[in-house]
Amino acid sequence: MGLVGVEDIRAARELLAGVIRHTPVEASRVLEQRYGDPVALKCENLQRTGSFKIRGAYVRLQRLSDTERGRGVAAASAGNHAQGVALAAHLLGIGATVFMPAGAPLPKLAATRGYGAQVHLADDLQATLAAAQAFAEDTGAVFIHPFDHPDIVAGQGTVGLEVLEQLPGAGSVLVPAGGGGLVAGVAAAVKGVDPDVTVVGVQAEGAAVWPDSLAAGHPVALASTQTMADGIAVGQPGPVTFAHVSKLVDDMVTVSEESLSRALLLCLERAKLVVEPAGVAAVAAVLDHPGRFPAPVCAVLSGGNVDPLLLMHVIQYGLGAAGRFLTLRVTVPDRPGELAALLARLGDLGANVVDVAHSRIVGSLALGDVEVALSLETRGPQHCSALVDELHTAGYTVSRSR
């Protein structure tokens, strides 16, 4: 089977007319200041179902035969593909059965059920995939792969057509990359219209399957994935997406958990956009690599379906990565007034104490000492360093933690 072409993507766009939102491309002044060149954000976090996934799912389901539609569809997903399939099936009057990990965020489970799908839980993402495929074999339902099908690639590629129309003269487009459906589709669209535009895939370091696969010349499976960016935590590319990415994508970069956290916090604070960790991967790459990508740069925000509990954790992690939240362990003499003196000193140094706890039973403590665990709001990395230095100078034993 040949590669998906720009005409295939234009045909997919016709199918999607009136179904999806034409999401905005917004210039980002703060990213331009940090990157050194114009940067814009393609806001697929504002898409129906909260991510780009509805595009590919709807095209795939719309092209099923009447007989296939009658048998229903099955899918496996940690959340975004599940919601895309569920909504597409609802709009087309198709029965949908979706298998999701037992640890999937409750809002994603509720949304998938809310679109009318039957949801079953399995132990993990690999187990959901096996369960969905087994269900399809047993019942005759059509298995809807989350990324590895030409119709999925064509549907996701409509993002690329919109970017070129909304940001004329774009120099590069950065795209979060998991299994590769989105970056493959965007690359097919962009290269089909303007081969000079650079297309870059961005992966989380803890789930970076593409570098090894591209080096090997074929899809390679990761032994494990570990990242907060569950939307791009895919263990192996498929043959369809690999064929597109290996030929059409110019570069593939990875970003750390700290970079993802900083990017999520920036989108929330400065762009006023709620974006999930996978969705900010392209922004993280912009922050990590100023000047690396041809300008103007468009960073695709692929989704905004973030569990509020995870969001709380990531915000704190991002504040720490940005030097605005500091956790310390300080050893002080176990005498009346010592804790008050420590807190007063921190206040004088401009730190806001968020949480404090002390213990006399830490194994390494000398008799007569107490360890104080502190969470502090700070003004940035230099302030953090100054606080630690001042406490050392005052004679305290201090260690930093995350």
N, C-alpha and C positions, 0 to 999 in steps of 0.2 A: 504494500500500500504506500502511495506517495505521501509527501508532506501536505499538510493543510495549507492552502494558498489564500491570498488576500480576497479572492472572489468567493471562496468558501466562507470566509469571515463576514464579508458583506451580505451574503445570503443569510447567515445566522442573524445578523443585525435586523434584517427584515422580519424574521420570525419573532424577534424579541421586542419589536415595536409595540408600545402600549403595555408591555409586561414589566420591563425593568425601568429604573430611574436613570436618567442621563446625569450621572453624578458630577459634581463640580470639580474643576481644577483651580486651586487657590494658591496664589503667590504667598510665600512665607518670608517675611522680612527677617525674622530671627535666624532662620536657616541660611538666608543669603548673607547675613552678617558673619555667621560662623564659617560658612563654606567659602565665601569670597566671590561667588558668582550667583546669578539668579537661580532660585530653587522653587519649584511648585509642588503641590500635593494633589494627587488624584484620589478623591475621597470615596473609595468604595466601602468604607465603613458606614457610609450613609445610604448604601444600596438596600433594596428590599431584602429581608432576612439578615441584614447586618453584614453581608460580605458579597464578594463577586460571584460566589458559587451558584447563585440562582441563574446566572447567564448560561453556563454550560449545562446545568441540570435541565433547564427548560428546553434547550435545543435538543438535547439527547432524547428527552421524553416526547417532545413534539413530533419527532421523526419515527417514533415507533409505529408499527402497523396496528390496525384495529385489533387483530388477533393478539398481538403482544400486549396491547393496552388492557385487553380483557383478562390477561393472566396476572396483571399487576406487576409492580417493581419491588426490588429489594436493594438495600444499600447498607453500607457500613461507614461509620464516621464518628469522630470525636465531637462533632457539633455543627460546623458550618455546612459541609456537604449534606448532612442529615437535614438541616433546615431548608437548603436549596431544593433537594429532592422532594421533601414533604410539601413545600409550597407549589412547586411545579406540578406535582401529581394532583394536588387539590385543584389547581386552575384548569387542568386538563381532564379532570374526572377519572383519575387512575388511582387504584388502590396502592398504597405504599406501606411497606414494612421495613423498618429501619433498626439496625443493631448498633448499639452505642456502648462504650465502656462504662462499667459500673461507677467509675470515678469521674464521669463527665460532669461538668458544672450543672447545677440544678436549673439555671435559667435556660441553658441550651436544651436540656431534656424537656422542660415545660414548653418552650417555643416549638420544638419539633412535634410534640403531641398536639399543641394548639393548632398547627397547620393541618391536622387530621391524620397523621401517620400513626401506625401501630408501632410502638417502640419496645424492643427487647434489649435487655442488658447482658453483657458478657464481661469476662474478667478484665481484658485489656483490648487495645486496638487490634492486635493480630487475631485475637479470639473473635472479635466482632466480624472481621473480614471472613474468617473461616465459616462462622455461623451464617452470615448472609449468603455466601456462595452455596453452602449446604441447603439452606432454605430455598434458594432459587432452583437447585437441582431437584429437590423433593416436590416442589409445588408448581414448577413451570414458570415462576415469576422471572422477569428479566432483571439480571444483576446490573446495576448502574455503577460502574467504576468511578471512584472519586476524581480521577484525572486521566487515566490512560485509554482514551477513546477519541477518535477524530472529531466527533460532534462536541465533546466536552472542550477540546482544544479550540475549536472554531468559536464556540460560545464565549469562552474566556478571552479570545482574541479581540472581541469587540471593545474591550477596555483599551487596547492599543489604538484602534481606529479613533476612538474618542479623544485620546491624549493628543494625537497628531492634529486633530481639528481644533482642539481647545488651546493648544500650546504650539502655534506655528513656529517653525524654526527650532524645535527642541533638539538639543545636542545629544542627550542621553535619557534613557528611561530605566529606572531601577525598580526591580520587582521582587517581592518576597518569593522564595522558591522552596517548596517541599517536594511533592512528587513531580512537579514541573508543569502541571496543566496551565496555570496562569502565565508563567514566563514563556512557555512554548507558544501559547496563543498570541501573547503580546509581541513576541519576536516575529512570528509569522506575519502579523499585521504590519508591524513597523517596517520590517525589511522588505515586505511586498510593496510598500508605498515609497519609502525612502531608505535605501540600503546604507546611507551614510550615518544614520542615527545609531548610536551605540545602545545596545540592550545588555543590561547587567542583572544577573540573578543574585539574590542575597539569602544566605542560609544562616541559621543559628549554629554556633560551633558545636553544640551538643547533639546536633542532628545533621551534620554536614555530609550528606551522602553523595553529592554531586562531584566534588573534587576527585574522589577515588574512582568514581564511575567514569568520569571523563578521561582520567589518566589511563584507565584500563581499556577504554574503547568500547565498553559495554556496561549495562547496569550491574552494580555491585551492591550487595546487601550489607548494611551496618549490623554489627553484633548487638547494639543497643542504642537507644536515643534517650537523652536526658536534657530537657530544656523546658523553660516555662512557656515557650512558643509552641503550644501543642498543635496549632494550625499548620505548622510546617515541619512537624516531627514525623517524617515519613522515612521508613527504613530502607526503601529501595525504589528507584525510578522504574517506570515501565518502558517497554520497547517503543511505544508511540511517542511519549514525551522525550525519551532519550534521543530518538532520531531528530527531533526538532531542535532540542537544546544543543546537541553536539554540533549541529550545522549552522544554527542561526544566532545563538547567544554569544556575545563578544567576551564576556567576563563573568566569573562566578566568585563572589567574595563571601567571607564568613564574619559574623559579629558575635561578640561575647554576651553573656547574660547581663553584665553591667551596662554594656552599650544599649541593649534592648530596654533596660530599665530607664536609662537616661532619656532615650528617645520617646518612650511612652510618657514620661513626666513632662517633657517639652511639649508634646502634642496636647496634653491635658492643660498645662498652665498657659502656654503661649498661643497655641492655635485654637484652644477651646474645643478640642476634638477628643472624644473617647475612642481609643484604638486598642485592640488587643495586642499582646506581645508579638505574635506572628505578624500582625499588620504593620508594625513599626520597623520591621527589619530594614527596609530601604532607607528610612530616616536615620537609623543607627549607622548605616554605611556612609551616608552623607556626613554625619558628624565625625566618624572615624577617619575619613579620607578626604580632607579638604583639598580641592583642586584636582582630584584624580579623574573625575568624570567630566566629559565635555558638557559645557553649559549652552543654553539653559538646561538644568536638570529637572526631571519630573520623577518624584518618588511616589510610587503607588502605595496607598494605605489600603491593604487588602481586606481588612475586616475590623469590626468593632465589638465583637461578641466576647466580652471579658466578664468572667465571674467577679462579682463585687468583692468577695473575700480575697481572690487572687489580686485584684486591683489594689486593695489595701496593702497587701504584702509587697507588691511591685513598687508602689509609690514610696514606701519606706525604704526599700532596697535602692530605688532610684535616687532618693534624697541622700542616702549614704554614699552612693557612687558619685554624686555631684558635690559631696563635701558639705551638705546642708543638714546632715543628721549624723551624730557621732555617738557611739557606744563605748564606754570606758569601764575598766575595772581599776579601782584605786584602793590601795592599802593604807589604812589610817590607824592610829593608836585607838584602842578600845577604852576611851575616856569620855566623860561627859563634855559636851560642847564641840567635840572634834568633827562630827558630821555637820553640825550647823556651820562651823568655820569653813569646811570644804564647800558647802553649798553657797555660802556668802561669797567666797572667793570666785567661784564659777559665775555668780551673778555679776560681780564686779568686772569680770572679763568678757561680759556680753553674751554668755551662753544662757539659753532658756532650758531649765531642767524639765523634762517630760516625765521621767520615771526614775525612781531610786529604790534600791533594795540593798540590804546589807546582811552579811553572813559571818558567823564566827567559826564555822566548821569546814571551811575550804581546806583541803588536805595540806596545801603548801604554806598555810599561814603560820606565823610564829605565835606562840602564846602571848596574849595581850594585844594582838592586832585584830582588825576586822576588815573584810573586803566589802567595798561599796560598788555596786553595779549601777551605772548611770546611763540614761538615754538623754541626749542633749540636742536641741535645735541650734544650728550654727549658721554662720554667714558664708561659708564656702571653704575650700581646701586650705587656704592660708590661715583662716580663723581656727580651723581644726588643729593645724600644726602649732599655732601660737598657744592654744589652750594646753596642749600636751606639754609643750616646752615650759610654760609657766608653772604647771603643776610639778614637773620634774625639778625645776629651780627651787620651788618651795619645799622640796624634800619628800614629796610623795612618790611611792612606787606606782607606776601607771602602765597599763597595757590597753591597747585598742583592740576592739573586736567588731565583727559585722553582724 
